[in-house]
Each structure stands twice: as structure tokens, then as C-alpha cells.
Amino acid sequence: MTVSETMLANAIRALSMDAVQAANSGHPGMPMGMADVATVLFREYLKFDPSAPKWADRDRFVLSAGHGSMLIYSLLHLTGYARPTIEDIRNFRQLHSPCAGHPENFELAGIETTTGPLGQGLATAVGMAIAERHLNATFGDDLVDHRTWVIAGDGCLMEGINHEAIGLAGHLGLGRLIVLWDDNKITIDGAVSMSSSEDIGARYTATGWHVVSCDGHNPADIRRAIAEAVADPRPSLIACATKIGYGSPNKSGTSGVHGSPLGADEVTASRAFLGWDSEPFVIPADVAAEWHKAGTRSADVRTAWEERLANNASASEFERRMAGDLPADFSLEAYIDSLIANPQKVATRRASELTLGAINDLLPETLGGSADLTGSNNTKTKSTTPLTKDDYSGRYVYYGIREFGMAAAMNGMALHGGVIPYGGTFLVFSDYCRSAIRLSALQRARVIYVMTHDSIGLGEDGPTHQPIEHVMSLRMIPNLDVYRPCDIVETAECWELSLQDATGPSLLALTRQNLPQLRTEKSENLSAKGAYRLRAAKAERRVVLMATGSEVEIAVQVAEALEASGLGADVVSMPNWARFDAQTAAYRDDILPEGVLRVSIEAGVTFGWERYTGIGGLRFGIDSFGASAPIDALYDHFGLTAAKITPQIVAALDT
């Protein structure tokens, strides 16, 4: 007997309500409401193969409404992925279960991106769609020809990042992007009408999207809408009219089913309503077999693709890029040698531009951009022509004033694979990006953030634009490499390290003002140590001066003044705290020995430097907001000059 589509969808509903009930925690409403839509999508449209989950030309599926994670866990299990097993699903939301409360890309194959913070999944999918079109323009239809599908909820469409993301997608004409909106008109607080009365469809239409609606519980109507979306050259929004918690006779259509278990009695009532008489976590054999067919549907498509790849002249280059490997001979050594031979005084934002000129010639997979600050961030080079809807082969995205959308899109590009994204804005605007930066780190995505105008050194724009707490707060994000280089050589070294690390994001904090080249001798990549002795004391060492970025120059001036008084002072450049902390104890003790006065100099908050200076050390920085004035006046006002720092160190040594 043929298994009905309703029964296949009910398998998703049963697993979802059972897992949430067992955990006594979770969101059953969305998976139950979108089960019919997901069934049609996974059985008939989505190109995927559970036996080859990393197949490069698979469709990307993003569950932007990540709170409904049991939807994707059920689908992965039912279609034949190795995990989650039924035991994994039984342990939903438990310690060490891959079925976390929200989907995590590093836990399960088939989870393309970590979602949960609403709106970011859809915005990340925009980046995936950009990467697909760019790689298609580079390698052709034979190797790259897939779609990006998103299931999003009302919250995803309300979040501010949705405005940024859909505007970018519409502008770039990303017709391979299709969003299935769970239009159930319910949020946690209650009816959507309590907080919103906007015309979502009109908003999407205005940004250049195709919009269509369907009955989200009618498979034939779902097919009609998806077929229309596939045929339209614009990105598409499909408004799927659904009832949240469909199948729950007493709670469906209410906020009560959004973020809480149904309760034992309601689970029993739902089973009766759905005609589902199997025990919890048991899928009838005929239903399981039909779902497994869906999982094998694209196997022949994948095999044909693999044959095309094997016969493609660009196969090795394509595979290298998709694997995230740099060319075997990639190195910036020759470029850095040229800097040593010809010292120059430039802002580190300009140093970054010069380094990118070398990088972009060597690495065709870099894909840059800026949030409307290209001329200030110095992120565009001669190798990077614009990426537009008329030419996806370009390697530079003009993101417009969309910092958050840019950061999320770069996450999507990195997770898609085949490109290494970098993007720029002012460091103070990292606050706009922060949630996406955090997800870069959590997802282990190689995204490179180019953040310029990194201190009061930007001058007259004043405290609204002068970062104070930003570098320190970014250092607190796990798995984010924060670099603050002191000159052109360190900048090149930090870029090299950022590119070589495929396990997480990097952020370069760069100056507006020119800085002297302090590194003038050939050496290994010293920035890889996180901190190193830039200048050794000439007299008996009494002081270790630690500094980052533009303040390393000041530390050198202080050291010279101290040495002139017979006080030996080391200068330690510290471009990356995390890398220094990862060195051996012997190395750290050599760089920061006991028995001397330790001093930090950084044009930002002093909070945090105690870990290196000790309580008895000195910390020079700024523990207030900045001010509007020329740079020299600001550094003098905040006491960040050799003339003002040196006497305080001498006084501390005399006590």
C-alpha cells in the first residue's frame, strides 16, 4: 500500500513532539506546522545525498527558524544520514547529544549552518547563494549548479538583519535562493498582529524578490508555489500559510505550542488526531522505507556530477578550493622580504591594502567587500572587480550600509566553501556585526574582518566613531583571532596567519594614521607567537613595555627615554593575545619575566591587561569615551605620549 504524504509528514510531527516531550524542553510548533512543506521539499526538490553529505554541488538547506530544530533532525534521520540516530533524537537537548537545542553545523552532517539567532540563517543563506553564483561563473554549470533553500519564521522576517539581507539578495538577483516562510501568524508572545502589521510580501517585492503564497498543508499547492519560484529568475519568498503545532487538537494555532512541550495528555491526543498509533520514537517500516527513497533520489545525479568532475580540466583547482586548502606554495615570504628591503611608513589600513594586492594575485578564491567604506577600509585591489548580477565572476561585493548583513553573508560564503571572504568597516561598527562575528567563531568559519579606524587615532570624528572597549571585548569571543598589528610587516604576517587558519575567523584592527616600520630585519613570522620581544633592553632590564598596534611606536619611544636614564626596557609587541596565551610556559616566561615592572600601553580600555601586567604593574589606556580633536591633541590629552608615560614609570621604579 502506498504511504500517503500526510503520513510521511506525520513522521516528522511524531518525532518532534516525542523528542521535545522527552527533553521537557523545546519548540514543537514549527516542525509540526511545517512538516508538510518540508516533506514536499525533501522528497521532490532538494538535491542532496546522505551517503555523500559534503557533495560540493548539493543544494544548501538552511533552517533559519533554528528553534524548530527537530524539523531538520527528523529529516536527517528519516532520509538516511548516518546521524542523528534514533538514540540521538531520544537524547534531544541533552549533554553531548548532536541534537542540540538549536542546529549546530559542527555536530551533524546536513546542518549547513548554525542557526537560532533569528534572521541570521536567512542572511547566511544569502552568502551561500552568492558563493554558488560566483563559483558557477568561475567553473561553469557542469560543476556548480545548485540552489539554496531556507525555512524561515515570522521572527526571521521581523529582525532588522532581514532588511539588509533581502535588499542585498534582490540587488544581486540571486534567483537560486528560495525562502519558505512559515506564515503561521504566531510568535511567543501571541498573535503576530500584536506587534506587527506590515505587508511582508510588499516589502520583499519592493526589494526585487518574487513573492508567491500557498496553503502550507496542501502538497499540491506547495508544489505549485515551489515550481513558480524555481521558474522565476529573482530570489523567491514563498508564504506558506500554516497552523503552528498542526496535529495538536487543543494547542495548534496558539502561542502555547511555540516554545513548550505539548504535555503527555496532548501528545496522546495529537497521536489520535493524526492517526499515528506507533510508540514514541518508532517509525513504521513502510514510512521509513518511503523516506529512505527520498534520501537516495539524487544518488544518480551525484554520480553523473562526479563523472563530469573527473573529466573537467579544472577538477584539481575546484577540489582544492572546496576543501579550503591554500595552494601548496602559498607564502607571503617574498612580499615581506620586499618590505624589509624597502621600509615605509604607512597606516596599517594601507598596509593591509598593499598586502591584499599580493594575496589577491596569489589566491583566486578570495572574495572581498566593504560596507560602503571601500576607500576608507582599503579593501579593494586591482584583482577584484565588482561582483554584480550581470557578472558574478567579480571578486568584490559592494555591500552598502549593511554591516550586519555583510558579516552574516560572509559566514554563508565561508560555510558554502570555495571562497575565502573578507569584508571591511570601521572597528566601532563591529557592534553592528557582533552577533554574526560570534557565529563565525562558533561555526569555525574562515571569515576575515578588516576593521579600520581602530582608536582615537582616527581623530576629529570623535567619540561616536572612536573605538574604546571594542578590541578588548572582541578578544573575549572564543575562537576569534583578534590582530592589532604595529606596522606594515606585522600586518602582512597577520594576514598570512588569518588565511592559513581554516578553523575560525580573524579580525584585523587597523589604523587610520601612518605608523613607522619597526620591523626591519628578516625573520620568521613573529606575529605567530602572539607576542614577541621587538626591542631588548640595553641596560639591565627593569621594565617590560607591552603594546599593540599604533602604541608600539610609543612604547619604543618610552624605552629609548628610559634607556637614556640607565633603565633597561624591553619592548614587546603583542598583536594577538590568544596566540601568546597558547605558547609554552617557557616562552611566555621569557617574554614576560618576573621581577620587573610590567607596563601596558594601548589606546583602549585598560581592563584585561592585569593578566599580563599583574596588579602591581602599570596600565596606560583610555577608560572613558574619546573626544573630537586632531590626533596629536587626543594622544596628549589622554596621556598616551612618551613624555607623559616615562615619568610615571620612573616614579614607579623609585618607590
N, C-alpha and C positions, 0 to 999 in steps of 0.2 A: 504494500500500500504506500502511495506517495505521501511523504511528510509535508504537511502544509507550511506555508511561510509563517503563519501565525504561531505554529508550534515551534518552529525554529527560533522565532523571536522570543517566545516564552522561555526558551532555554536560557537566554540572556537574563530575562527577568527573574527566573528562579535562582540562578547562581548569584545574582546581585542582591536579592533580598535575603538569601540564606547567609551570604558572607557578611553582610552588614549586621544582620541579626546575631550571628555568632560572635562578631567583634564587639557588639553593643556600641558600635560607632561607625559613622559613615553616611553616605548620601545615596539612598536607593532610588530617589525620584527620577533623576535624569536618566540613568541606564534603563529604567523601566519605561520611561516615556519615549526614548529614542531607539528602543530595541528594533522597531520595525524599519526605521530608516537605516540603521546600521546593518541589518540583515540584507537589505537590498544592495547596499553599497559593497559589502564584503563578498557577497555571493556573485555579483554581476558586473561590478565596475572596477573595483580596486585591483590594481596589478601588484601581486605580491606572491611570495613563495616561502612558506615557513621552513622548508628544508634548506633555503639559502637566504637567510634574513638580511644579509648585507649585500645582496644583489644590487649593483650600482644603479640599474635602470628601473628599480621598483618604484611604484608610486609611494609618496610620503603621506602618511596619515597622522594628523595631529589632533589629539583630544584637548582642545583649548579649555573646555569646561572640565578641568582636571579633577574637580571634586567628585565627578561621576566616574571615578577610576575603574569601578567594577565593570563598566561597559567594555573597556579595552582589555581588561584581564579576562573577562568571559570570552571575548572574541579571539584572543590569542590562544586560549586553551582549546576552544571549540574547533578552530581551524587547523590545529596540529602543530603549533610551536612546541619546542621541547619543554619550555616552561612559559607560563606557570602550570604546574601540575595541579591536580585537584587538591592535593595536600597543601600546596602553596595557597590556594584560594581559601581553603579552610582556615588558614592562618592569616588571613587578610588583616592588615594593620597591626600585626604582632612583630616583635623584635626579630630581626634577621629574615623576615619573610620578604621575598622580592615584590610581593603585592603590598607596596607601601600605601599610605593613605592617599597620596597623590602620585601619579605615574612618574617614575624616575628612569631616565634613559640609560643609566649605567647599571640598572638592575635586571632588565629584561630586553632581549632582542624583540624588535617590533615596537618598542617605545622609542619614537624618533626624537622626542624632546621632553624634558621635564616640565610639567605644567601644574598649575594650581593657582598661582597669582593671576587672577583673571585678566584676560586681554593679551597677555604675553604670548600665549600659544599661537593665537591668530597672527600676531605681529611677527613671531618667529617663522611662521609658515610663509610669510611674505618673503623673507630672506631665502628660504628654501626654493621658492618659485623663481627668485632672481638667479640663484645659483644654477637651477636647471636650465633656464633660458641662456645664460652665459655659456655654460658648458655645451649646450646644443649648438650655439653659434660657433664654438671652437671645434667640436668633434663631430657634429652632424647628427642627423636623425638615427643613423644606424646604431649609435652608442648611447645617445641621450634623447629620450623621448617619453617623458612621464609627467604625471600630474601631481599636484599637492592638494590633498583633501583635508578639510577642517570640520570638526563638530564643535560649535560654539554655543554658549548660552546667552541669556539676556545680560548677565554681568559682563561677559566679554565684550559685548557691544556697547555697554554703558561706559566702561573705563575710558579715560582720556586717551590712552595709547591707541585705542581703536580708531580714533580720528586720524592720528598720524599714520597708522599702518595702512588703512584703506586708501588714504589720499596718495600715498606713495605707490601702492599697487595699481590704483587706477591710472595714475600718471604714466607708469611704465607699461601699462597694457598687459598685465600678467594674466593672460587668458587661460593658463594651465592651473590657475588657483580657483578652487571651488569651496565655498564655505556653506555648510549645512547648519542653519540656525535653528536651535531648539526653541521654537517660538511658543513657549508654554505659558507665558504671561504671569509667571510666579517667581519671586525672589524669596530669600529667607524671611524678610520682614512681612511678606504678604504679596498682594497683587502688585504687578509692575505699575499699574495705574496710580498707586500711592506715591510713587516717586518720579514717574516719567510719563510724558505724553507726546514725545516726539514721534515723527514718522520715520522709522528706521529705513524703510525701503527708499523713501525720497532722498534721505541722506546718502545712501550708497549710490543711488542713481546719479546724484549730483557730483559724485567723485569719479564717475566714469565706469561704474560697475553695471553689469547686467543683473537684474533682480527678477526672481520668479518665486511663486509660492506653491505649496502643495499641502495635501492632507497627510500629515506625518504618520498616520495609522492605516493608510491605503497604499499597498505596494504598487499598484498600477499607477497611481497618481505620483508617487515618489519617482518611479521610473520616468514618467513624462517630464517631470521637472529636471531630473538629472540629465536626461537626453537633451533638453533645451540648453542647459548650462554647458554641456560638453560641446555643443554645436556653436555656441556664441564665442566670438574672439575676445571678449572682455572677461575680466575676472567676474565670478558669479557669486551672488548670495541667494541661497535657496531658503526661503522662510518656511520651515516645516511646522505646521500647526499641530501641536501635540498636547496631550494631557499628562502633566507631570505625575509620576507614580502610576501610570496606566496599569490596570490589573488589580489595584488595591481598591476594593469596593467602598471603603469608608474614608480613605485619605487621599485618593487621587484627585488632582486638580487643586490641592491646597498646599500651603507652605509647610504643613505638618509632615509631609513626606520628603521635603527637600533635604534636610540635614540630620535626620534622626532615624534609627531603626523603626521598622513598622510595628514591632511588638509581636509576641508569639501568636496572639489571637488573630491579629490582622494578617500575618503570614499565612496562617491556616485558611483564613477567609479568601485571601488572594489566590491560593492554590486552587480552591474550589471555583472561584470566578474564572480562572484561566484554564480550568480543566487539566491541571498539572498534578498528577497523583503520585509522582516519584518522591522518594525520600530526599531529604536535604542533601545537596551536593551529588546527586545521582542524575545522570543524563541517560535517557532511554537509548538503547543501542541504535535504533533506526534514526533517531535525531542526531546522535553522534556521528553516524556514518554519513548522513547528508551534509553535516557541517564539514567533515573532513574532505568531502568532494570540493567544497568551496576553497579549501586550502591547497588543493592540487590543481586548481583551474588554470593557473598561469605557468605551470611547470614547463609546458611545451614552448611557451613564449620565452621563458628564460633560457631554455636550451638553444633556441634559434638565435637569441641575442649572444650567447656565449660563442656560437659558431661565427657570428659576424665579428665579434671582438677578436677572435683568434686570427681572422683573416684581414684585420684592419691594420694599416701601416702605422697608425698612432696608438696601437694597443699598449705598448710598454709605457708610453708617456701618460696615457689615460689611467692606467692602473697605478702608476706612481702617484699621480695627483689624488686619486680617490683613496689611496692608502694613507695619504697625509705625509708621505716621505719627501724630504727635500732631496734634490739631486745629490748624488754621491760626492760630487766635487764642490758642493756649495761651500763657500767660505768668503768672509769679508776681509781676510788677511791682507790681500793685495791692496784693497781700498784703504785699510787702516795704515798700512805701510806708507801709502801716499800722503796721509795726513801727518805722519811723523816727519816725513821728508819736507813737508811744506806747511808748517804751523799756521793757524789762522784764528782770529778772534771773531766768533760769530755767536749769535743766540743759539741755544740748543734746539729751538724750533727750526731754525735754518740748518743746523747740523743734521737734524732729522730729515729734512728735505734732501740734503746732499746725500745722506746715507740711503734714503729711499730711491734716489736716482740710480745708485749702484744695485740695490736689491731688485728693483722692478725690471732691470735689464737681465738679471740672473734668474729670477723666479717668475715665470709667466702666470703662475696661479695666484699671485697677489691681486686683491680687488679692493681698491681704496675708496675713500669718500670723506665728506665733511658735512656737518650740519650747518651749512650756509656760512662757513668761516674758512673757505679754502685758502684765501690769501693770507689769513692770519695763522692758520694751523700749518701751512706749508705742506699739505698732504698730496698735492698733485705733481706728477713728474711728466717728462716728455713721453714716457712709455705708456701713460694711462690716459687714453682717450675716453670721452664720456660714454657711459652705458645708457642707452635710451631705448624707447620702444621701437625705434627704427633700426637700432644697431645694438644688439645685446652682446656683441663681442667686445665692447668697450670695457675698460678696467677701472672706471671711476664713476661713482654714484654721487650725484648732487642730491643730497637727502633733504635739502630745505631746512627750515627751522623745526626739526623733528629729532631732538637728541635721543629721547627715549625710544622712538620708533627705529632710529638708526641702530642703536645698541641691540635691540631685540632682533632686527633683521640680520645683523652680523652674526648673532648666535645661530640663526637659521642657516646662514651660508656655511658656517663652520661645521654645523651638525650634518648638513647635507653632504659635505665632502667635496673635494676637488678644487676648492678655493681657500685662500688664507685671507680673511677680511681684516682690514684696519680702517679706522674712522676717527675723525678729529672733531673736537670742540674745545671751548675754554674749560680749564680744570674746575672752575667754580660751578660749571653746568654739569659736572659729574653727578650732582644731586639729582638732576633730571634723569640721568641714566642709571642711577644706582641699583634699582631693583633688577634691571637686566644685567648689569655687571655682576651682581651676586649670583644670578642664574648662570652666567658664563662660568663662574668658578665652580658652582655646584655641579654643572653638567660636564666639566672638564673640556670646555670648548676653547680651541685656539683662536681667540679674538684678541686683536691688539688695539688698545685705546690710546690715541695720540691726544694728550691733554696739554694744551699750551697755556701761556699766561699764568704761570704756576704760583705766583706770590704777589706781595706788594710791589714787586719789581715791574709790574705792568703799569704802575704809575697813576696817571690822572683819572682813570675811570673810577677809581675809588672803591669803597668797601663792598659795594654790591657785586663787584667783579673780582675782588682780591681774595683768593683762597687763603684761609687761615687754618681751619680744622680739617681740611679736605684730605691732604696727604696722609695725615695720621689716621683718620677714620677709614680710609681705603686700605691702609696697612692691616686693619683688623679683620678684613674679609679673608677667610681661609681660602687657600689655593689661588689667590690673586697675587701675581708678582708685580709689585709697585717699584718702578725705577725712577730715580731722580738724578740724572747724570750731571756732571760738573763741567764738561767741556765736549768738544766735538769727538774726541776719541772715545770717551765713555759712552756717548750717545750711540756711536756705531757698535760698540760692544753690547750695549743693552738691546739694540735692535737684533743683533745676531742671536743673543740668548732668547729673546722673545720668539723668534722664528723657529728656533731649534726645539722649543718646548711644545710638544703636541698634546700635553696633558692638562692644559689650562690656559687662562687668559693672562695677558700682561697689560700694564698701564704705564705709559711714559709721561712723566710730569716734566714739562719743558718750559724754558724761559722765553720771555719776550726780549729781554735785554741781552746785549752781547757779553760773552764771557771769554776770558783768555784761555788759550790751550795750555793746560797744566801738565798734560802727558806728552812728553817729547822724546821718549826713548822706546824702542821696540820691546815688546814683552808679550807674554801670554794674555789672554782675556782676563784682566784683573777684576773686572766687574762681576765675573762668575763667582767670585768669593763673597760677594755681597758687600764686603768692606776690606780695605787693604791700606797699607802704610804708603801714602803718597810722598811724604817727606819724613825722613828720620831725623831725630834730634841730633844736633851737632855737639852741644854741651851736654852735661849729664841730664838725662831725661827727668823732668819734674812734672811735665804736663802732657796729656794726650788730648789733642783737639779733634773732635769728631764733627763732621759737617756733611751736608748733602747739597747737590745742585749748585746754585749761584753762591751759596755761603761757603763753599770750599775755598774760593778765592779769598774770602775774608779770613778764613782760618789760616791760610798761608801767610797773609799779611800780619796776623796776630803772632804767628810763630816767629816770623822774622823780627818783630819787635821784642819778643821775649828773648830770643837768642842774642839780640844786641845787648840785653841786660844780663847775659850769662845764664839764662834759664833755658834749659833744653826742652824742646817741644816737638813731639811727633804730630804730624797731620794725617788723619785717617779720613779718606773719602769713603762714604758709606751709601752707595747708590741703591742698595736693596737689602733691607733688614732681614727678610725671610731667608735669603741665601746665606747671609752671615750666620744666622742662627743655626743653619744646617751644617756648618763646618765643624770640624773636630774641636774638642775642648782645647787641645794643644794649640791649634791655630787661633782660636778666639782669645786664649790667654796671652798669646804672643802679641796680638794686635792691641788688646786692652789689658795690659798688665796691672797687677795690684801694686799698691804702694805709691801711686802717682795721682795727681789731681786729674780727674776726667772732666772734660768740658764739651758740651754740645752746642752747635750753632746752626740754627735752621729758621728760616723766615716763616714760621708757623707756630702752632701751639707747642708749648714745652712738655705738655702732658705726654707721658710714654717714654721720654728719654731717660727717666730714672733707672730703667732696666740696664742702661749702659753706663750712665754717669755715677750711679749709686746715690744714696741720699745726700752724701757729703759733697757730691760734685756740683758743678755749675751748669746751668741750662740757659742759654740765650735764645730768645724767640719772641713770639708775639701772642699774648694771651688775651687779646681784645680784638675787636674788628679793626680793619685798616683805616685809611684816610685818603682823601683826594689831594694829590700833590705830585710834583716831579719825583722821580725815583731816588735821587740823591737826598732830597729833603726827607723822604719817607724813611730811608735806612738810617739816617741820622736821628730822626725823631724817635724811632723805635729802638735805638741803641745798638743797631747792628752794623757797627763800624769797628775797625781795628783800634781806632783811637779811644772808643768808649769801652770796648771789651777788655783790652790789655790791662788797664789799671785795676780792674776788678779781679782779674786772675792773679796779678801780683799781690794784691791785698789778701786774697785767699791763701796764697802760699806763705805769707808772712804771719798768718795767725796760728 
